[in-house]
Amino acid sequence: MICFPAKDISQLLQGRLIGNPDVLLSSVAGLDEAKQGDLSFLYDDKYTHLLCSTSASAVLVSENITLPENISATIIVVKNARLAMAELLAQVSNQLFPRKKGIEQPSYVSASSQVGTGCYIGAFAYIGENTKIGDNVQIYPQAYIGDNVTIGDNTIIYSGVKIYSRCFVGKDCIIHSGAVIGADGYGFESDGNGIHHKIPQIGTVIIEDDIEIGANTCIDRSMMGKTVVGKNTKIDNLVQIGHNVEVGESNLMCAQAGIAGSTKTGKRCLFTGQVGVAGHLQIADECIFGAQSGISSSVRKKGIYLGSPAIDAATFKRSAVVFKHLEQLQRDVDNLKKNITQ
């Protein structure tokens, strides 16, 4: 077991230490479940009371938190405790899960492909023709990389990922198991007899830099042109992004969200769980959509939206108060109608 004194962690995170600088830390845990030797964190003042009862040996605390009295744990004050913990865990993760190197066998790497230095290609992976793999890329076993694909430096492709031909993936990306990049967009045209004919999807998908794509997420190629995911966007598991969609920079998309074809989202938008977005829409910057919202028309103004069809959150909340009384309201209206006709 490796232990670090609190003063070393404080120095690493450029924090301000209050308490015993020599207390030893060997693990991390939440405030309510931590024990001696654990490092925890607090970034929301709703949980400040837990500082007095936690058994953690040290706690990272955001600088905006007012500290109560009678705290036994060593406190490390940082600008943003959650972000500081993320930075610390990233370093721990690099030790626990070091990057692999080399090409395992059996695997297939086309002679016409280019593979950068420091790469790892796992067993049973397939790398197609004229594909360009950057430096320090990690491609885990049973991944499929089609022809004429480009993958940027330091990107991680986990087991079972499928990247179809002519797609582009930027640098510093993470694509989790089961994700499919570049499958055909959902394009069909019906003739006069009601027979649905496939429209060939000959466009491409562009995944820009610093993007994470969750397990079993699908991002479809376009009929013509491109489907684009903007840099620094983070996509959860089981998300569907349709053909010709353009996702803006730094979007967040939670599980089971879906965006239909040719819609464009702004920067820094948040789509929470099971949000559905219709096709050919425009979404403004910095929009937040609550769980199961249905977006059926363009949203031109930043804000928080709820419901289906999605409306301004404040309006939705006022309306929600009335929803449970609709049955009684209907009876009242019916009675009023009777009284008027009598």
Secondary structure, DSSP 8 states (H G I E B T S, - for coil): ---EEHHHHHHHTT-EEES-TT-EE-EE--TTT--TTEEEEE--GGGGGGGGT---SEEEEETTS---S---SEEEEES-HHHHHHHHHHHHHHHHS----EE-SS-EE-TT-EE-TT-EE-TT-EE-TT-EE-TT-EE-TT-EE-TT-EE-TT-EE-TT-EE-TT-EE-SS-EE-TT-EES-----EEE-TTS-EEE-----EEEE-SS-EE-TT-EE---SSSEEEE-TT-EE-TT-EE-TT-EE-TT-EE-TT-EE-TT-B--TT-EE-TT-EE-SS-BB-TTEEE-TT-EE-S-B-S-EEEETTTTEEHHHHHHHHHHHTTHHHHHHHHHHHHHHHH-
